[in-house]
Amino acid sequence: MTTVNPQQGARRANDLGFHTASTTPDDALTTGREYLLVVNGHSSAVNITVPVVRLVDDEPVDAKTIAVAAGATALLGPWPPGIYGDTDGRMTFSIGEETEDVKIAVLQF
């Protein structure tokens, strides 16, 4: 698991650092102000999965899975910590298949 640090917005041009997605889950801080910026350079759609850690009626809830189309860039979030954050204030996310053509940045606004 790789920890992906959030990048904060500013009123200037920011060079974004991207993380290469992999099939092993990665994690990031979640305060409710974080978004995942996904750039899919792959030739087919990819699924980004974020587990829901909150229980409903003492039962687990299915993970949130979002398809990002081939060649698309998507901004996903925000991720409320009471739903997606663990006890350490971190969320996990993963991609359905390994590809170096998918880049992810965590942005904090």
WOHU-V442440 format. One record per residue. N is the residue number from 0. RES is the residue in three letters. SS is DSSP state (hx for helix, st for strand, lp for the rest). Layout:
n->{N;N}
res->{RES;RES}
ss->{SS;SS}
This chain:
n->{0;1;2;3;4;5;6;7;8;9;10;11;12;13;14;15;16;17;18;19;20;21;22;23;24;25;26;27;28;29;30;31;32;33;34;35;36;37;38;39;40;41;42;43;44;45;46;47;48;49;50;51;52;53;54;55;56;57;58;59;60;61;62;63;64;65;66;67;68;69;70;71;72;73;74;75;76;77;78;79;80;81;82;83;84;85;86;87;88;89;90;91;92;93;94;95;96;97;98;99;100;101;102;103;104;105;106;107;108}
res->{MET;THR;THR;VAL;ASN;PRO;GLN;GLN;GLY;ALA;ARG;ARG;ALA;ASN;ASP;LEU;GLY;PHE;HIS;THR;ALA;SER;THR;THR;PRO;ASP;ASP;ALA;LEU;THR;THR;GLY;ARG;GLU;TYR;LEU;LEU;VAL;VAL;ASN;GLY;HIS;SER;SER;ALA;VAL;ASN;ILE;THR;VAL;PRO;VAL;VAL;ARG;LEU;VAL;ASP;ASP;GLU;PRO;VAL;ASP;ALA;LYS;THR;ILE;ALA;VAL;ALA;ALA;GLY;ALA;THR;ALA;LEU;LEU;GLY;PRO;TRP;PRO;PRO;GLY;ILE;TYR;GLY;ASP;THR;ASP;GLY;ARG;MET;THR;PHE;SER;ILE;GLY;GLU;GLU;THR;GLU;ASP;VAL;LYS;ILE;ALA;VAL;LEU;GLN;PHE}
ss->{lp;lp;st;lp;lp;lp;st;st;lp;lp;lp;lp;lp;lp;lp;lp;lp;lp;st;st;lp;lp;lp;lp;lp;st;st;st;st;lp;lp;lp;lp;st;st;st;st;st;st;st;lp;lp;lp;lp;lp;st;st;st;st;st;lp;lp;lp;lp;lp;st;lp;lp;st;lp;lp;lp;lp;st;st;st;st;st;lp;lp;lp;lp;st;st;st;st;st;lp;lp;lp;hx;hx;hx;hx;lp;lp;lp;lp;lp;st;st;st;st;st;st;lp;lp;lp;lp;lp;lp;st;st;st;st;st;st;st;lp}
